[in-house]
């Protein structure tokens, strides 16, 4: 005997989200699909700091102060925490319009613009929005089927509209937007301090060794036991990595410090939204550096609107076979049941309720009687009379 059982398969919303993103840990971690440069970032930070802690810190802690490795460890942990927070979080992705919402928006646009003659270019889909007595244009996204909020933009790499879009950073493997910009800024700031710190004490390390045995002898020193095993190769490698990192990371930190002071994004600065030909004043700036920094770095963090770990339930019907003893008066249940009768956990031996009589109009075509035709008695009815 086979019984159809309806089981519910739990599907998370992140499994059905559009866009080019990668999800891990059941939707808790959200990144871009292109993560190769992010792994390079981890390798450079972890490798350089590991060499510094393994060799130079041990020597400097004995010769100068034990606080040197402690402060370096604090900077390293803070930089790694902000990096992972930036890379693994939702930058502020805006959900795409549902089919009904997209159809309604299309009807609104057609009603506003009217019928466009064939061969004529339709007018741009733009809405005007006022912010601090300043007119801001809301542009329509043809991919997400929505009018983007102010300062939002569509990322071509992740294929998502991101609120307060700043830029897509391959070094962190994610977009930088409203929900992770402060962590991105703290990451590059702490990484700049860490790079300067390691670079400075590498120079101090070489200087202390040079005072003892001379600079040329220090460079010619053969790697061997501690503390000279990293002097000729590893220290020079650290100095080179830190030197070239200083120009990019410190310069990037200074640029974003300038943007934070103006309450402006990289996307707006590149497009010249507030400093271009129109010379339009930035409606988001408070006119005060302290207020702008407090809003960008210390303002309330909005929750994610994606609901990545929300549940979508889908039913799956599976057949189960089983056997059970029947009494002399027990009737075999019908092989098929109507919709709504097969319920999860319902016993197959539950008492059968007699079905209501079916009229001729409800009978199938092959069982309906023609007008004037006599009903044909069933064999069971004849046996019941005898």
C-alpha positions in Angstrom: 0.0 0.0 0.0 1.5 3.4 -1.0 0.5 6.6 0.6 1.3 10.1 -0.8 2.8 12.3 1.9 3.3 16.0 1.4 6.6 17.2 2.9 7.7 20.8 3.2 11.2 21.6 1.8 12.7 24.7 3.5 14.3 27.1 1.0 16.0 30.3 2.1 15.5 33.5 0.2 19.2 33.9 -0.5 19.1 30.9 -2.7 16.6 32.7 -5.0 18.1 36.2 -5.0 19.1 37.5 -8.4 22.5 39.2 -8.9 26.0 37.9 -9.1 26.8 37.3 -5.4 28.2 34.4 -3.4 26.6 33.3 -0.1 28.1 31.2 2.6 27.1 30.0 6.1 23.4 29.7 5.1 23.2 33.3 3.8 25.0 35.0 6.7 28.0 35.9 4.5 27.5 37.8 1.3 30.3 38.6 -1.2 30.9 39.2 -4.9 31.7 36.2 -7.1 35.1 37.6 -8.0 37.2 37.0 -4.9 40.7 36.4 -6.3 42.0 39.8 -5.3 40.4 39.5 -1.9 42.5 36.4 -1.2 45.6 38.4 -2.3 44.7 41.1 0.2 44.5 38.5 3.0 47.8 36.9 1.9 49.7 40.2 1.9 48.4 41.3 5.3 48.8 37.9 7.0 52.2 37.2 5.4 53.7 40.6 6.2 52.4 40.6 9.8 53.5 37.0 10.4 57.1 37.8 9.4 57.1 40.9 11.5 55.8 39.1 14.6 58.0 36.1 14.1 61.3 38.0 13.7 61.5 41.7 14.2 59.1 42.0 17.1 61.0 39.4 19.1 64.2 41.4 18.7 62.6 44.8 19.3 60.7 43.6 22.4 64.0 42.7 24.0 66.0 45.7 22.8 63.4 48.5 23.1 60.1 47.7 24.7 57.6 44.8 25.0 54.8 47.3 24.1 55.9 47.2 20.4 54.4 43.8 19.6 51.3 44.5 21.7 50.4 47.7 19.8 51.1 45.9 16.5 48.8 43.1 17.5 46.0 45.6 18.3 46.3 47.2 14.9 46.5 43.9 13.1 43.3 42.5 14.8 41.4 45.8 14.2 42.4 45.8 10.5 41.4 42.2 10.0 38.1 42.6 11.8 37.1 45.6 9.7 38.2 43.9 6.5 36.1 40.9 7.2 33.1 43.0 8.3 33.3 45.0 5.0 33.7 41.9 2.8 31.1 39.6 4.4 28.2 42.1 4.9 25.4 43.3 2.7 26.5 46.7 1.4 22.9 47.9 1.0 21.5 46.0 -1.9 18.0 47.1 -2.9 15.6 44.3 -3.8 14.3 44.1 -7.3 10.7 44.8 -8.1 8.2 41.9 -8.1 6.4 41.3 -11.4 3.2 43.1 -10.1 5.3 46.0 -8.9 7.2 46.3 -12.2 3.9 46.2 -14.1 2.4 48.9 -12.0 5.5 51.1 -12.4 5.3 50.6 -16.2 1.7 51.7 -16.2 2.6 54.8 -14.2 5.4 55.7 -16.7 3.1 55.2 -19.7 0.4 57.3 -18.1 2.9 60.1 -17.4 4.8 60.1 -20.7 1.8 59.2 -22.9 2.0 57.2 -26.1 5.4 57.6 -27.9 5.1 57.6 -31.7 6.9 54.8 -33.5 10.5 55.6 -34.4 10.7 58.3 -31.8 13.0 58.0 -28.8 11.0 57.7 -25.5 11.8 60.4 -22.9 14.1 59.4 -20.0 12.5 57.8 -17.0 13.3 60.2 -14.3 11.5 61.4 -11.2 12.3 64.6 -9.4 12.7 64.5 -5.6 13.4 67.4 -3.3 16.0 67.2 -0.6 16.9 70.3 1.5 15.3 72.6 -1.1 17.4 70.9 -3.8 15.9 69.0 -6.7 17.5 65.5 -7.0 16.7 63.2 -9.9 15.7 59.6 -9.3 16.7 57.4 -12.3 14.9 54.3 -13.4 16.9 51.0 -13.4 15.9 48.8 -16.3 17.5 45.7 -14.6 15.9 46.0 -11.2 12.7 47.6 -12.6 12.7 50.3 -9.9 13.3 54.0 -9.5 16.6 54.1 -7.6 16.6 56.0 -4.3 18.9 59.1 -4.0 22.6 58.3 -4.1 21.9 54.7 -5.2 23.5 53.2 -8.3 23.6 49.9 -10.1 26.9 47.9 -9.8 27.7 46.2 -13.1 29.9 43.6 -11.4 27.5 42.4 -8.7 24.4 43.3 -10.8 22.6 44.9 -7.9 21.4 48.4 -7.1 23.2 49.5 -3.9 22.0 52.3 -1.6 24.5 55.2 -1.3 26.8 53.4 -3.7 30.4 54.4 -3.3 32.3 51.9 -5.5 33.0 48.3 -6.0 36.3 47.4 -4.3 37.9 44.1 -5.6 40.5 44.3 -2.8 37.7 43.6 -0.2 35.7 41.4 -2.7 32.4 43.4 -2.2 30.6 46.6 -3.1 31.0 49.5 -0.7 27.7 51.2 0.1 25.6 52.6 2.9 25.8 49.5 5.2 29.6 48.9 5.1 31.2 52.2 4.1 32.2 53.0 7.7 33.9 49.7 8.1 35.7 50.1 4.8 37.0 53.5 5.9 38.1 52.1 9.3 39.9 49.3 7.5 42.0 51.4 5.2 42.7 53.8 8.1 43.9 51.0 10.4 45.8 49.3 7.5 47.6 52.6 6.8 48.7 52.9 10.4 49.7 49.2 10.5 51.8 49.6 7.3 53.5 52.7 8.6 54.1 51.0 12.0 55.7 47.9 10.4 57.7 49.9 7.9 59.1 52.2 10.6 60.2 49.4 13.0 61.7 47.5 10.2 64.0 50.5 9.6 64.6 50.7 13.3 65.5 47.0 13.4 68.0 47.4 10.6 69.5 50.5 12.3 70.0 48.7 15.6 71.7 45.9 13.9 73.9 48.3 11.9 75.0 50.0 15.1 76.4 46.7 16.4 78.0 45.2 13.4 77.9 47.9 10.7 75.4 48.5 7.9 77.4 46.6 5.2 77.9 43.6 7.6 74.2 43.7 8.4 73.3 43.4 4.7 75.8 40.6 4.2 74.8 38.7 7.3 74.1 35.1 6.4 70.7 33.8 7.5 71.1 31.5 10.4 69.8 31.2 13.9 67.7 33.9 15.7 67.8 36.8 15.4 69.6 37.1 12.1 67.6 34.5 10.1 65.3 37.0 8.5 67.7 39.9 8.1 69.0 39.5 4.6 65.8 38.4 2.8 62.7 38.6 4.9 63.3 42.1 6.3 64.0 43.5 2.9 60.9 41.8 1.6 58.8 43.4 4.3 60.3 46.8 3.7 59.5 46.6 0.0 55.9 45.4 0.6 55.3 48.2 3.1 56.9 50.8 0.9 54.8 50.2 -2.1 51.7 49.7 0.0 52.2 53.1 1.7 51.6 55.0 -1.6 48.3 53.3 -2.4 46.7 52.7 1.0 47.8 56.0 2.6 46.7 58.0 -0.5 43.4 56.1 -0.6 42.8 56.9 3.1 43.5 60.6 2.5 41.1 60.6 -0.4 38.2 59.0 1.5 38.9 61.3 4.5 38.3 64.2 2.1 35.1 62.6 0.9 33.8 61.9 4.5 34.5 65.5 5.4 32.3 66.6 2.5 29.7 63.8 3.0 30.3 62.7 -0.6 30.7 59.4 -2.3 33.4 58.2 -4.8 30.7 57.7 -7.4 29.5 61.3 -7.0 33.0 62.6 -7.1 33.9 60.8 -10.3 30.6 61.9 -12.0 31.0 65.5 -10.7 27.5 65.5 -9.3 28.1 68.5 -7.0 31.2 70.1 -8.6 30.5 69.8 -12.3 29.3 72.2 -14.8 26.0 72.9 -13.0 27.8 73.9 -9.8 25.0 72.4 -7.8 25.5 72.4 -4.0 25.6 69.1 -2.2 22.2 68.7 -0.5 23.5 66.0 1.9 26.4 68.1 3.3 25.7 69.8 6.7 28.3 72.5 5.9 30.3 71.3 8.9 33.2 68.8 8.8 32.4 67.4 12.3 28.7 66.9 11.5 29.5 65.2 8.2 32.0 62.8 9.8 29.5 62.0 12.6 26.8 61.2 10.1 28.9 59.0 7.9 30.9 57.2 10.5 28.7 57.3 13.6 25.2 57.5 12.3 22.6 54.8 12.7 23.2 51.7 10.6 20.1 50.7 8.6 19.2 47.0 8.7 19.4 44.9 5.6 16.2 44.8 3.5 17.1 41.6 1.7 16.0 39.2 4.5 18.6 36.7 3.1 17.7 34.0 5.7 13.9 34.3 5.3 12.1 31.0 4.6 10.4 30.1 1.3 8.4 26.9 1.7 8.0 24.5 -1.2 5.9 21.3 -0.9 7.2 18.0 -2.2 5.0 14.9 -2.6 6.7 11.6 -1.8 5.3 8.1 -1.9 5.7 5.8 1.1 4.9 2.0 1.0 3.7 0.1 4.0 1.5 -2.8 5.0 -0.9 -3.4 7.9 -3.3 -6.2 8.9 -6.9 -5.8 7.9 -9.9 -7.2 9.8 -12.7 -9.1 8.2 -14.9 -6.0 7.8 -12.1 -3.5 7.0 -12.3 -2.0 3.5 -9.2 -1.0 1.6 -8.9 2.8 1.4 -9.0 4.3 -2.1 -5.7 4.4 -4.0 -6.0 8.1 -4.7 -7.2 10.8 -2.5 -8.5 14.2 -3.4 -6.6 17.4 -2.7 -6.6 18.4 0.9 -7.3 14.8 2.2 -3.7 13.6 2.4 -2.2 15.4 5.4 1.1 14.9 7.0 0.9 12.6 10.0 -2.6 11.4 9.1 -3.1 7.6 9.6 -4.0 5.4 6.7 -6.4 3.4 8.9 -8.6 6.2 9.9 -12.4 5.5 9.6 -13.8 6.2 6.2 -16.6 8.7 5.9 -19.2 7.7 3.3 -18.9 9.9 0.3 -21.9 11.9 -0.7 -23.9 10.8 -3.7 -22.8 12.2 -7.0 -25.3 13.7 -9.4 -25.3 13.1 -13.1 -23.9 16.5 -13.8 -20.9 15.7 -11.6 -20.2 12.3 -13.1 -17.6 11.8 -15.8 -18.7 11.8 -19.4 -18.4 8.0 -19.8 -20.7 7.5 -16.7 -23.4 10.1 -17.5 -26.9 8.7 -18.6 -28.4 9.9 -21.8 -32.0 11.3 -21.6 -34.4 8.4 -21.4 -31.8 5.8 -20.6 -32.5 3.5 -17.6 -29.9 3.2 -14.9 -27.9 0.0 -15.0 -27.7 -1.8 -11.7 -24.3 -2.6 -10.4 -23.3 -6.2 -9.6 -22.8 -5.2 -5.9 -26.4 -4.2 -5.7 -27.6 -7.5 -7.0 -25.5 -9.5 -4.5 -26.8 -7.3 -1.7 -30.5 -8.2 -2.5 -29.7 -12.0 -2.4 
